[in-house]
Amino acid sequence: MRLKLTIAYVGTQFKGWQVQDHAHYLAPRTVQAELEAVIGRIAGGPVRVHGSGRTDSGVHADGQVAHVDIPDEKAAIDWQRAINAQLAPDVAVLAAEPAPEDFHAQYSCLRKAYAYSLWLTRAYTPPKLRGFVWNTGELDLAAMDAAAAHFLGSHDFAAMQNIGTPLKSTVRTIYSLNRAADLNPDWSQYLIHWRVEADGFLKQMVRNIMGLLADVGRGKLAPDAVPAILNACDRRASPATAPPSGLTLAKVYY
């Protein structure tokens, strides 16, 4: 039986999503490894949890999706409760539901949405937001809006890709890239959430886009510099990378 899992986690103490190949006593803590350990104990044997994609060390998730095959005789288990009972507090299964045998968390995905949060004053950062925002200080948001418009549509995003697994194509389509102030009136002046939806993302693509937008907001780049940077297809054309703390995998669409 195949299960579709919707997962949330705080990425601060994780070395990313993916299991890393180390001796057991040296293996870094990853979300995939913890899920496989818990589910394997319940299933009665080793399992492989397939995620919709990797998140880097320090990146959070509100709606990561994964699938796992479990023995048919275990189908009656309340898998959400059973898994959550053994997980650490910084990761939780939001839903566990049967899925068709041909469902694949990665390859069935149509698009994804990421959110990135900025804190716009150097005077202070609310303690509860530490580890969840990038404290950039004041930025020119109108200039960032103008730059963001150039990312919309289908482009070769090689200039926004950090070194990783070789890919057949670095062309991706961004459907939306926009910002909104936080709903908390005490924070709305300083806390800005960007949301980007695309048919897929390259390694650290969102963080690199946010790094570029922050450079625009600081006046280091003009908004209309974006097309030339994308056309260069060279990561060195705009090397700024936003930190992982502000990034959250918001939703995966099927």
GUPA-598155 format. One record per residue (C-alpha): residue in three letters; x, y, z. Coordinates in steps of 0.001 Angstrom, whole numbers, padded with zeros to 6 digits, always signed. Each point is the difference from the previous one (the first is absolute). Example, Ala and Ser with C-alpha at 12.3 -4.5 7.8 and 13.67 -1.06 7.14 Angstrom:
Ala+012300-004500+007800Ser+001370+003440-000660
% end
This chain:
Met+000000+000000+000000Arg+001297+003445-000899Leu-000409+002879+002435Lys+000104+003677-000887Leu+001392+002051+002887Thr-000264+003753+000498Ile+002759+001142+002324Ala+000992+003166+001854Tyr+003308+000622+001691Val+002247+002631+001460Gly+003219-000381-001942Thr+002332+001683+002481Gln+001340-003195+001566Phe-000107-002102-003182Lys+002749-000376-002584Gly-002636+000150-002703Trp-002566-002511-001235Gln+002114-002697-001601Val+001645-002968+001708Gln+003757+000425-000108Asp+002385-002893-000464His+002052-000218+003184Ala+000730-002625+002595His-003056-000195+002276Tyr+001693+001652+002960Leu+001207+002861-002220Ala-003146+000458-002094Pro-001346+003562+000170Arg-003587+000517+001032Thr-002323+000211-003029Val-003776-000005-000356Gln-000061-002961-002374Ala+002172-002091+002324Glu-002198+000670+003020Leu-003180-000829-001877Glu+001477-003216-001366Ala+001141-001084+003446Val-003434+000558+001563Ile-002033-001442-002869Gly+002338-002970-000264Arg-000557-000864+003651Ile-003761+000103-000464Ala+000077-001852-003330Gly+002285-002697+001361Gly+002828+000501-002474Pro+002018+002547-001998Val-001927+002508-002122Arg+000927+002753-002429Val-001788+003339+000333His+000004+001915-003309Gly-000357+003779+000335Ser-001333+002473-002547Gly+003464+001521+000015Arg+002914+000871+002231Thr+000120+002879+002426Asp+003393+001271+001130Ser+001391+000148+003493Gly-001931+002584+002022Val-002960+000238-002414His-003487-000544+001416Ala-003155-001612-001386Asp-003711+000541+000561Gly-001096-002358-002770Gln+002716-002412-001085Val-001478-003104-001658Ala+001437-003509-000042His-001107-003527-000750Val+000915-003323+001553Asp-001047-003600-000632Ile-001127-001938+003067Pro-001151-003634+000375Asp-003645-000543-000934Glu-000629-001709+003338Lys+000898+003285+001728Ala-002579+002012-001945Ala-002417+000275+002920Ile+002498+001887+002159Asp-000683+003679+000645Trp+003281+000952-001609Gln-000147+003699+000795Arg-000379-000629+003724Ala+002431-002895+000039Ile+002769+001946-001728Asn-000506+003216+001956Ala+000134-001897+003288Gln+003648-000828-000711Leu+001217+003151-001769Ala+001931+002825+001619Pro-001958+003223+000642Asp+001560+001852-002949Val-001572-002262-002643Ala-003591-001190-000421Val-002159-001887-002473Leu-002989+002215-000845Ala-001766-002684-002038Ala+000532-003643-000918Glu-002326-001356-002660Pro-000095-002901-002477Ala+001302+000857-003453Pro-000188-001759-003374Glu+002888-002343-000705Asp+001191+002267-002819Phe+000092+003107+002193His+003522+001341+000449Ala+000666+002925+002327Gln+002643+001437-002333Tyr-001009-001017-003513Ser-003754+000552+000427Cys+000568+003559+001192Leu-001393+002769-002240Arg+001370+003032+001816Lys+001314+001185+003348Ala-000247+003120+002100Tyr+002703+001368+002276Ala-000238+002888+002448Tyr+002874+002210+001094Ser-000226+002386+002971Leu+001958+003224+000446Trp+000342+002190+003106Leu+000610+003600-001010Thr+001546+001675+003047Arg+003410-000486+001556Ala-001235+001407+003319Tyr-001281-003376+001237Thr-001372-003355-001054Pro-002877-001517+002024Pro+001476-003042+001763Lys-002732-002317-001290Leu+000927+000939-003582Arg+003703-000790+000355Gly+000813-002861-002308Phe-003054+000761-002170Val+000897+003327-001634Trp+002895+001737-001696Asn+000748+003263+001767Thr+000935+002170-002971Gly-000701+003438+001388Glu-001891+002550-002064Leu-000581-000818-003676Asp-001541+001796-002965Leu-003041-002240-000460Ala-001245+001783-003127Ala+003319-000669-001724Met-000188-003636+001071Asp-003526-000258-001441Ala+001270+001346-003326Ala+002872-002495-000032Ala-002272-002912+000982Ala-002153+000552-003092His+002945-000989-002224Phe+000079-003513+001499Leu-003549-000845-001072Gly-000494-002466-002824Ser+002327-002597-001483His+003733+000701+000139Asp+003301-001787+000202Phe+000774+000429+003704Ala+003584-001301-000137Ala+001143+003327+001489Met-002144-000759+003059Gln+001249-003576+000481Asn+002721-001034+002421Ile+002141-003037-000749Gly-001903-003253+000440Thr-001188-003060-001879Pro+000356+000474-003798Leu-003339+000619-001685Lys-001256-000420-003556Ser-001421+003515+000027Thr+000223+003097+002183Val-003124+001539-001558Arg-002796+000548+002494Thr-003296+001908-000028Ile-000826+002379+002846Tyr-003747+000614+000224Ser+000045+002603+002755Leu+002489+001887+002158Asn-001499+002545+002330Arg+000163+001359+003522Ala-002369+000784+002822Ala+000397+001588+003419Asp-000605-002144+003056Leu-003561+000023+001332Asn+001174+000803+003527Pro-000432+003793+000225Asp+002937+000275+002398Trp+002300-001579-002571Ser-001514+001032-003337Gln+002373+002962-000320Tyr+003039-002260+000101Leu-000977-003591-000802Ile-000371-000756-003713His-000841-003375-001500Trp+000898-000772-003605Arg-001700-002929-001698Val+001153-001619-003226Glu-001784-002732-001957Ala+001629-001911-002841Asp-000100-003294-001845Gly+003280-000894+001674Phe+003071+001479+001646Leu+003741-000410-000461Lys+002398-000444+002907Gln-000283+003062+002276Met-001873+001848-002747Val-002392+001786+002354Arg+002794+001064+002343Asn+001990+001332-002943Ile-002995+001922-001336Met-000545+001507+003447Gly+003668+000895+000252Leu-000252+001835-003314Leu-003214+001769+001034Ala+001624+001104+003244Asp+002906+001470-001981Val-002557+001913-002057Gly-001704+001150+003203Arg+003344+001291+001302Gly+000706+001896-003205Lys+002884-002259-001066Leu-001826-001063-003161Ala-002585+001716-002180Pro-003306-001875-000465Asp+000524-000120-003773Ala+003322-001819+000470Val-001860-003278+000502Pro-000519-000981-003681Ala+003710+000324-000784Ile+000905-002037+003093Leu-002387-002788-001019Asn+001215+000073-003599Ala+003598-000392+001169Cys-000871-003496+001351Asp+002965+000424+002343Arg-000286-000208+003788Arg+002824+002547+000307Ala-002207+002673-001559Ser-001880+000433+003291Pro+001645-002068+002738Ala-002037+001114+003039Thr-001799-002821+001838Ala-002579+000634+002712Pro+000413-002029+003207Pro-002101-003145+000469Ser-001727+001240+003156Gly-002607+002079-001844Leu-001036-002745-002431Thr-002999-002315+000356Leu-001385-002591-002405Ala-003611+001151+000146Lys-001972-002359-002250Val+000359-002724-002607Tyr-002688-000270-002679Tyr-001113-003180-001780
% end
